Amino acid sequence: MENQIYELQFAIDTFYFLVCGALVMWMAAGFSMLEAGLVRAKNTTEILTKNVALFSIACIMYLVCGYAIMYDGTFFLSGIADFDLTSMLADSAEAGFDGDSVYASASDFFFQVVFVATAMSIVSGSVAERMKLWAFLIFAVVMTGFIYPMEGSWTWNGADVFGMYNLGDLGFSDFAGSGIVHLAGAAAALAGVLLLGARKGKYGANGEVNAIPGANLPLATLGTFILWMGWFGFNGGSVLKLSDGASANAVAMVFLNTNAAAAGGAVAALVLSRILFGKADLTMLLNGALAGLVAITAEPSTPTALQATLFGMAGGLLVVFSILALDKLKIDDPVGAISVHGSCGILGLLLVPLTNGDVSFVGQIVGGLTIFVWVFVCSLIVWAILKAVMGIRVSEEDEYTGMDIADCGMEAYPEFVNK
């Protein structure tokens, strides 16, 4: 009877992990729709191609070597998914109902791999409309197979950073990845954008910023709602357990706080855009919701719902100012991803000690810097090599014609003439 109880606990936690992983996988559709809506019509097919391809590359590279690097395991092809029910039940019994979760190792891999793809998806929108498709895909191989797994091993796996210091000992905590996933993706994107340069016509000779509207705001809105929904798996799954009362309650609080932060971020960004621009800017509203989600991701379990709402509002305000600041610096990010995931990723890390007494500001700062410096420097090196070897930017003619024709040979909206 006892074995049956522990087997049920094992099954519930494994199933919960898989469902949350599927929700996070669905975020790939959200990124695709958001980015496709915020780029010009002539670049839609290419952005969709990038998102499907990068997700597939992430799955393969994490399978081949990324998971092994991040968690000190053997290659997945060598049997990391071997299943021994007797051993699993023994582990479950030893942990007890209130102890650590025990689940199938294959479910752990699946949950982890969709996080890798999320980090890489952040890069896609920032370099849109002027980067060569194959240069981007080669970078995706390195990012998902090595750069991300290395910083993940220092954070979620607790390994010492080059043998010098342990972030956990410094009081670092990142519950679901404000820094580990989102800041990392933004750092890689920033490195690429700096070498890539701005889109033609984005900035004038006298420093003026010229708006380049997206082609399909209904699609961008749909993408935002898909991401909002997928975030429940992103944060909720990071509880890692559902099968006891305390864990179930923690999952409920995480869902509640995740939703509250998104709502707070959306409202704050909407109000601020009305104050600054005199209009209700939909793109700022959408990015405000995502900013709130990123801000709460570092610690969605310890704040109250009101605190989560306020944290989300802080993210919503920050993302508007960050987008404007990057434009002042002539850093062209078509979808605002660097601001949403980078600026608000840092904010999320710094908010954790306010509600979690086991975490220190020093640890959060050192952890954030470790993630940013590692990913940014490595990415800059990879982008620079790609730029020297094959070039990373398309020709002016291809940029004018559109990436759809240049890279994919087909248009997303063939019945319209794209200019």
HELIX and SHEET records of a PDB file:
HELIX    1   1 GLU A    2  LEU A   38  1                                  37    
HELIX    2   2 ALA A   41  ASN A   43  5                                   3    
HELIX    3   3 THR A   44  MET A   61  1                                  18    
HELIX    4   4 TYR A   62  GLY A   66  3                                   5    
HELIX    5   5 TYR A   67  TYR A   71  1                                   5    
HELIX    6   6 PHE A   76  SER A   78  5                                   3    
HELIX    7   7 LEU A   85  ALA A   95  1                                  11    
HELIX    8   8 SER A  105  SER A  126  1                                  22    
HELIX    9   9 LEU A  133  VAL A  142  1                                  10    
HELIX   10  10 MET A  143  ILE A  147  3                                   5    
HELIX   11  11 TYR A  148  THR A  155  1                                   8    
HELIX   12  12 SER A  178  LEU A  183  3                                   6    
HELIX   13  13 ALA A  184  LEU A  196  1                                  13    
HELIX   14  14 LEU A  217  GLY A  236  1                                  20    
HELIX   15  15 GLY A  237  VAL A  239  5                                   3    
HELIX   16  16 GLY A  245  PHE A  277  1                                  33    
HELIX   17  17 LEU A  282  THR A  297  1                                  16    
HELIX   18  18 ALA A  305  LYS A  328  1                                  24    
HELIX   19  19 ALA A  337  ALA A  337  1                                   1    
HELIX   20  20 ILE A  338  SER A  343  3                                   6    
HELIX   21  21 CYS A  344  LEU A  351  1                                   8    
HELIX   22  22 VAL A  352  LEU A  354  5                                   3    
HELIX   23  23 PHE A  361  VAL A  389  1                                  29    
HELIX   24  24 GLU A  396  THR A  401  1                                   6    
HELIX   25  25 MET A  403  MET A  403  1                                   1    
HELIX   26  26 ASP A  404  CYS A  408  3                                   5    
END                                                                             
